[in-house]
Amino acid sequence: MATPSPGDAPPEPDEPHTRVEVLGNIGPNWFASVMGTGIVAIAGATLPVHVPGLRGFTTGVWVLAAALLVALIVLVGGHWLRYPTVARTHARNPQMAHFYGAAPMALTTLGAGGVLVGGDLIGRRLAVDLDWVLWTAGTVGGLFTAVSIPFLMFTQLRVEPDAAFGGWLMPVVPPMVSAATGALLLPHMPPGTGRETMLYGCYAMFGLSLIASLNIIAMIWSRLVLYGTSGSARVPTLWIVLGPLGQSITALGLLGTAAAGALDPRLAAALNDFAVIFGVPVWGFAVLWIALATSLTVRTLRRGMPFALTWWSLTFPVGTFVTGTSQLAAHTHLPAFKVAAAAAYAGLLLTWILVTVRTARGSLRGNLLTLPPSSAPVKVRKEDPITRAHPV
């Protein structure tokens, strides 16, 4: 029998949880809700097609993401102060520890949304200043998780041969998000050495995250081929693979555009071309992964996959695919990319609404706010090709 994963919804309790129990068990994976909500605003703001009312909608979604972030900072901060022992077990849990990467990405995502749509409410100057604060905090936090969590995996955490899952990407993807969102701040910097340094720093974070992500994606592919899936609520984390793919296309598109104001024209033009040379092939692999992840998710749903926080993996990664496709549409001016971006955004909206409603309902019932999962590994297996059943 499979061991519960970080987001697996446990059985309904015999007795209702008390408020203290709920607040005592909240984990870093909850920040995925801010990421998934914030990307809806960003993707809508950068969509290459005009939709009446979309601007107002994305502004409202950004406000919702901001409210969620403030609430989670208070709750998680209080959790660390009041229940430090429980909080430390999250960092030693080989499934939960990776989700510490969600908080830095939540910060940078909200900051970018502020520049794109939040200025309509709070003013452009304040939105930029807020983005600087959130981007700096998110970037420092993301670089920390990109080093510390792999270090724990290399030295302390118990990792089985079939353990690789999409959550492994969470600590190493934040620098990629910082690279993409940092590009939005470049036009607000004075020309000169500072802007050029910021640009190259974003490219460095792009490379840091990309190479680490490619290694992990290869391990996930290998695990799926050799061992299969867990058949549990951990399956949606396969969609996280789409995150570094879509975000890398987005980052190069934004950085290539911003390079014109920071570098020599010839070098800037080369970087702008690189956004397309890199982006289109990676976009093709992203489409392949969407097809595979969809098939595996539907297969697991048909077998009774329960709702869990891991379902938020269906939002942020898809949102980065939308923003990446929008960047390719802007750089190539091809209608095909515009249509693909619009279609992907429609899918993102439907999924986000579903996951948001289910999360609200699960939170009110208390079954999403229970004890953290066991640190024992989640076992994966393939079905028998004749009986179509999983082996015991």
C-alpha positions as CSV (number, residue, x, y, z in Angstrom):
1,M,0.0,0.0,0.0
2,A,1.3,3.5,-0.9
3,T,2.4,5.8,1.9
4,P,0.6,9.2,1.9
5,S,2.4,12.0,0.0
6,P,2.7,15.6,1.2
7,G,-0.6,16.6,-0.3
8,D,-2.5,13.4,0.1
9,A,-5.9,14.0,1.7
10,P,-6.2,11.7,4.7
11,P,-9.3,9.9,5.7
12,E,-12.1,11.9,7.3
13,P,-11.3,12.1,11.0
14,D,-13.6,10.5,13.6
15,E,-13.7,13.8,15.5
16,P,-13.4,17.3,14.2
17,H,-10.0,19.0,14.5
18,T,-9.5,21.7,17.0
19,R,-8.3,25.1,15.9
20,V,-4.9,24.5,17.6
21,E,-4.4,21.3,15.7
22,V,-5.2,23.0,12.4
23,L,-2.7,25.9,13.0
24,G,-0.1,23.5,14.4
25,N,0.2,21.4,11.2
26,I,0.2,23.9,8.4
27,G,3.2,23.3,6.0
28,P,5.2,25.2,3.3
29,N,3.2,23.4,0.6
30,W,0.4,25.9,1.2
31,F,2.4,28.6,-0.6
32,A,1.6,26.8,-3.8
33,S,-1.8,28.3,-3.6
34,V,-0.3,31.8,-3.9
35,M,1.8,30.7,-6.8
36,G,-1.1,29.2,-8.6
37,T,-3.3,32.2,-8.0
38,G,-0.7,34.8,-8.8
39,I,0.2,33.2,-12.1
40,V,-3.4,33.5,-13.2
41,A,-3.0,37.2,-13.0
42,I,0.4,37.3,-14.7
43,A,-0.6,35.0,-17.5
44,G,-3.8,37.0,-18.1
45,A,-1.9,40.3,-18.1
46,T,0.6,39.1,-20.7
47,L,-1.9,37.2,-22.9
48,P,-1.3,38.2,-26.6
49,V,-5.0,38.5,-27.3
50,H,-7.5,41.1,-26.1
51,V,-10.3,39.9,-24.0
52,P,-12.9,42.4,-22.6
53,G,-12.8,42.6,-18.9
54,L,-9.6,40.5,-18.5
55,R,-7.7,43.4,-17.0
56,G,-10.1,43.9,-14.2
57,F,-10.3,40.2,-13.6
58,T,-6.5,39.8,-13.3
59,T,-6.3,42.7,-11.0
60,G,-8.9,41.1,-8.7
61,V,-7.0,37.8,-8.8
62,W,-3.8,39.6,-7.9
63,V,-5.5,41.1,-4.8
64,L,-6.7,37.6,-3.9
65,A,-3.1,36.3,-4.2
66,A,-1.8,39.1,-2.0
67,A,-4.4,38.3,0.7
68,L,-3.4,34.7,0.6
69,L,0.2,35.5,0.9
70,V,-0.3,37.8,3.9
71,A,-2.5,35.1,5.6
72,L,0.1,32.4,5.0
73,I,3.0,34.4,6.2
74,V,1.1,35.0,9.5
75,L,0.0,31.4,9.8
76,V,3.4,29.8,8.9
77,G,5.3,32.3,11.0
78,G,3.1,31.6,13.9
79,H,3.5,27.9,13.3
80,W,7.3,28.2,13.5
81,L,7.1,30.2,16.7
82,R,4.6,28.1,18.5
83,Y,5.3,24.6,17.1
84,P,9.1,24.7,16.2
85,T,9.4,20.9,16.7
86,V,6.7,20.2,14.1
87,A,8.2,22.8,11.7
88,R,11.6,21.2,11.9
89,T,10.1,17.8,11.0
90,H,8.9,19.3,7.7
91,A,12.5,20.2,6.8
92,R,13.6,16.6,7.6
93,N,10.7,15.0,5.6
94,P,12.0,13.7,2.3
95,Q,8.7,14.6,0.6
96,M,7.7,17.8,2.4
97,A,11.2,19.5,2.5
98,H,11.2,20.3,-1.2
99,F,8.1,22.5,-0.8
100,Y,10.1,25.1,1.0
101,G,10.8,26.4,-2.5
102,A,7.1,27.4,-2.8
103,A,7.5,30.4,-0.5
104,P,10.2,32.2,-2.5
105,M,8.3,31.7,-5.8
106,A,5.1,33.0,-4.1
107,L,6.9,36.2,-3.3
108,T,8.4,36.8,-6.7
109,T,5.2,35.9,-8.5
110,L,3.2,38.3,-6.4
111,G,5.7,41.1,-7.0
112,A,5.7,40.6,-10.8
113,G,1.9,40.7,-10.7
114,G,2.1,44.0,-8.9
115,V,4.1,45.5,-11.7
116,L,1.9,44.1,-14.4
117,V,-1.6,44.7,-12.9
118,G,-1.3,45.9,-9.3
119,G,-0.2,49.4,-10.4
120,D,-3.9,50.0,-11.4
121,L,-4.8,49.9,-7.7
122,I,-1.8,51.1,-5.7
123,G,0.1,53.2,-8.3
124,R,2.9,52.3,-10.5
125,R,5.7,53.7,-8.3
126,L,4.5,51.8,-5.2
127,A,4.0,48.6,-7.3
128,V,7.6,48.8,-8.5
129,D,8.9,49.4,-5.0
130,L,6.8,46.5,-3.7
131,D,8.2,44.3,-6.4
132,W,11.8,45.2,-5.5
133,V,11.1,44.1,-1.9
134,L,9.4,40.9,-2.8
135,W,11.8,40.0,-5.6
136,T,14.8,40.5,-3.4
137,A,13.3,38.4,-0.6
138,G,12.2,35.7,-3.0
139,T,15.5,35.6,-4.8
140,V,17.5,35.3,-1.6
141,G,15.1,32.6,-0.3
142,G,15.2,30.8,-3.7
143,L,18.9,30.7,-3.9
144,F,19.0,29.3,-0.3
145,T,16.5,26.5,-1.1
146,A,18.4,25.7,-4.3
147,V,21.5,25.0,-2.3
148,S,20.2,23.8,1.1
149,I,17.5,21.2,0.0
150,P,19.8,19.4,-2.4
151,F,22.5,19.4,0.3
152,L,20.1,17.7,2.7
153,M,19.2,15.2,0.0
154,F,22.9,14.5,-0.7
155,T,23.8,14.1,3.0
156,Q,20.8,13.3,5.3
157,L,17.4,12.5,3.7
158,R,16.6,8.9,3.0
159,V,16.0,8.6,-0.7
160,E,14.9,5.4,-2.4
161,P,15.7,4.5,-6.1
162,D,12.0,5.1,-7.1
163,A,11.6,8.3,-5.1
164,A,12.0,10.9,-7.8
165,F,8.9,13.0,-8.2
166,G,7.9,16.5,-9.5
167,G,8.3,18.0,-6.0
168,W,12.1,17.6,-6.3
169,L,12.0,20.6,-8.7
170,M,10.4,23.0,-6.2
171,P,13.7,24.0,-4.4
172,V,15.7,24.6,-7.7
173,V,13.1,26.4,-9.8
174,P,12.9,29.6,-7.7
175,P,16.0,31.1,-9.4
176,M,14.4,30.6,-12.8
177,V,11.3,32.5,-11.5
178,S,13.6,35.3,-10.2
179,A,15.2,35.5,-13.7
180,A,11.9,35.9,-15.4
181,T,10.4,38.3,-12.9
182,G,13.7,40.2,-12.6
183,A,13.5,41.1,-16.2
184,L,10.4,43.2,-15.4
185,L,12.5,45.3,-13.1
186,L,15.3,46.1,-15.6
187,P,13.4,49.0,-17.3
188,H,13.0,50.6,-13.9
189,M,16.8,50.7,-13.3
190,P,19.0,53.6,-14.5
191,P,21.2,52.7,-17.5
192,G,24.7,51.6,-16.7
193,T,26.6,49.0,-14.8
194,G,23.9,48.2,-12.4
195,R,21.3,47.3,-15.1
196,E,23.9,45.3,-17.0
197,T,24.9,43.4,-13.8
198,M,21.2,42.7,-13.1
199,L,20.7,41.4,-16.6
200,Y,23.6,39.0,-16.4
201,G,22.6,37.9,-12.9
202,C,19.2,36.9,-14.2
203,Y,20.8,34.9,-17.0
204,A,23.1,33.2,-14.4
205,M,20.0,32.2,-12.3
206,F,18.4,31.0,-15.5
207,G,21.3,28.7,-16.1
208,L,21.6,27.6,-12.5
209,S,17.9,26.5,-12.4
210,L,17.8,25.1,-16.0
211,I,20.7,22.7,-15.6
212,A,19.5,21.5,-12.1
213,S,16.0,21.1,-13.4
214,L,17.1,19.0,-16.5
215,N,18.9,16.6,-14.2
216,I,15.8,16.1,-12.0
217,I,13.5,15.8,-15.1
218,A,15.8,13.1,-16.4
219,M,15.5,11.2,-13.0
220,I,11.7,11.6,-13.1
221,W,11.5,10.2,-16.6
222,S,13.8,7.3,-15.6
223,R,11.6,6.6,-12.5
224,L,8.4,6.5,-14.6
225,V,10.0,4.1,-17.1
226,L,11.5,1.8,-14.5
227,Y,8.9,1.9,-11.7
228,G,5.8,3.6,-12.9
229,T,3.6,6.0,-10.8
230,S,2.5,6.0,-7.2
231,G,-1.2,5.9,-8.3
232,S,-1.9,8.5,-5.5
233,A,-2.5,12.2,-5.1
234,R,1.3,12.6,-5.8
235,V,0.6,12.1,-9.5
236,P,-0.3,15.8,-10.2
237,T,3.2,16.8,-9.2
238,L,4.3,15.5,-12.6
239,W,2.9,18.8,-13.9
240,I,5.7,20.6,-12.0
241,V,8.0,19.5,-14.8
242,L,6.2,22.0,-17.0
243,G,7.2,24.8,-14.6
244,P,10.9,25.1,-15.5
245,L,10.1,24.5,-19.1
246,G,7.6,27.3,-19.4
247,Q,9.4,29.6,-17.1
248,S,12.7,29.2,-19.0
249,I,10.9,30.2,-22.2
250,T,9.4,33.2,-20.4
251,A,12.6,34.2,-18.8
252,L,14.6,34.2,-22.1
253,G,11.8,36.1,-23.9
254,L,11.6,38.8,-21.3
255,L,15.4,39.1,-20.8
256,G,15.9,39.1,-24.6
257,T,13.6,42.1,-24.8
258,A,15.2,43.9,-21.9
259,A,18.7,43.3,-23.2
260,A,18.1,46.1,-25.8
261,G,18.3,48.7,-23.0
262,A,21.3,47.2,-21.2
263,L,23.8,45.8,-23.7
264,D,25.6,46.5,-27.0
265,P,23.0,46.4,-29.8
266,R,24.7,43.4,-31.5
267,L,24.8,41.3,-28.3
268,A,21.3,42.4,-27.4
269,A,20.0,41.2,-30.8
270,A,21.7,37.9,-30.4
271,L,20.1,37.4,-27.0
272,N,16.8,38.3,-28.4
273,D,17.2,35.7,-31.2
274,F,18.3,33.1,-28.6
275,A,14.9,33.5,-27.0
276,V,13.3,32.0,-30.1
277,I,16.1,29.5,-30.9
278,F,15.8,28.1,-27.4
279,G,12.2,28.7,-26.8
280,V,10.6,26.9,-29.7
281,P,12.3,23.4,-29.2
282,V,11.6,23.6,-25.4
283,W,8.0,24.5,-26.1
284,G,7.7,21.4,-28.3
285,F,8.9,19.2,-25.4
286,A,6.5,21.1,-23.0
287,V,3.6,20.1,-25.3
288,L,4.8,16.5,-25.2
289,W,4.9,16.6,-21.4
290,I,1.4,18.1,-21.2
291,A,0.2,15.1,-23.2
292,L,1.9,12.6,-21.0
293,A,1.0,14.3,-17.7
294,T,-2.6,14.7,-18.8
295,S,-2.8,11.0,-19.7
296,L,-1.3,9.9,-16.3
297,T,-3.5,12.3,-14.4
298,V,-6.7,11.2,-16.1
299,R,-5.7,7.6,-15.6
300,T,-5.2,8.2,-11.8
301,L,-8.4,10.2,-11.5
302,R,-10.4,7.3,-13.0
303,R,-9.0,5.1,-10.3
304,G,-10.2,7.4,-7.5
305,M,-7.4,9.9,-6.9
306,P,-8.4,12.0,-3.8
307,F,-8.2,15.8,-3.8
308,A,-5.0,17.1,-2.2
309,L,-2.8,20.2,-2.1
310,T,-0.7,18.6,-4.8
311,W,-3.6,19.5,-7.2
312,W,-2.1,23.1,-7.2
313,S,0.6,21.6,-9.4
314,L,-2.0,21.9,-12.2
315,T,-1.9,25.7,-12.0
316,F,1.4,27.4,-11.7
317,P,3.3,25.2,-14.2
318,V,0.5,25.6,-16.7
319,G,0.6,29.3,-16.1
320,T,4.3,29.4,-17.0
321,F,3.5,27.5,-20.2
322,V,1.0,30.3,-21.0
323,T,3.5,33.1,-20.3
324,G,6.2,31.2,-22.3
325,T,3.8,30.7,-25.3
326,S,2.9,34.4,-25.1
327,Q,6.5,35.4,-25.3
328,L,7.0,33.2,-28.3
329,A,3.9,34.9,-29.9
330,A,5.5,38.3,-29.2
331,H,8.8,37.4,-30.6
332,T,7.6,35.4,-33.7
333,H,4.3,37.2,-34.4
334,L,2.8,33.9,-35.4
335,P,-1.0,33.5,-34.9
336,A,-0.5,29.8,-33.9
337,F,1.3,30.8,-30.7
338,K,-1.4,33.4,-29.9
339,V,-4.1,30.7,-30.3
340,A,-2.1,28.2,-28.2
341,A,-1.6,30.8,-25.4
342,A,-5.3,31.6,-25.3
343,A,-6.3,28.0,-25.3
344,A,-3.8,27.2,-22.5
345,Y,-5.1,30.1,-20.5
346,A,-8.7,28.9,-20.8
347,G,-7.5,25.5,-19.4
348,L,-5.6,27.3,-16.6
349,L,-8.7,29.2,-15.6
350,L,-10.9,26.2,-15.4
351,T,-8.3,24.2,-13.4
352,W,-7.6,27.2,-11.0
353,I,-11.4,27.6,-10.3
354,L,-11.7,23.8,-9.6
355,V,-8.7,23.7,-7.3
356,T,-9.6,26.9,-5.5
357,V,-13.1,25.7,-4.7
358,R,-11.9,22.2,-3.6
359,T,-9.2,23.8,-1.4
360,A,-11.6,26.1,0.3
361,R,-14.0,23.2,0.9
362,G,-11.2,20.9,2.2
363,S,-9.9,23.7,4.5
364,L,-13.4,24.3,6.0
365,R,-13.8,20.5,6.6
366,G,-10.3,20.3,8.1
367,N,-9.1,17.3,6.1
368,L,-6.4,19.4,4.4
369,L,-5.0,20.7,7.6
370,T,-4.0,17.6,9.4
371,L,-0.7,16.0,10.6
372,P,2.2,16.1,8.1
373,P,2.7,13.0,6.1
374,S,5.0,10.1,7.2
375,S,8.6,10.5,6.3
376,A,8.5,6.9,4.8
377,P,9.0,6.8,1.1
378,V,6.1,6.7,-1.3
379,K,6.2,3.4,-3.2
380,V,5.6,3.3,-7.0
381,R,4.6,0.4,-9.1
382,K,3.4,-0.6,-12.6
383,E,0.2,-2.4,-13.4
384,D,0.2,-6.0,-14.8
385,P,-0.2,-5.7,-18.6
386,I,-2.6,-8.7,-18.6
387,T,-4.9,-8.1,-15.6
388,R,-4.4,-4.2,-15.7
389,A,-4.1,-4.4,-11.9
390,H,-1.3,-3.2,-9.6
391,P,0.7,-6.0,-8.0
392,V,0.3,-6.4,-4.3
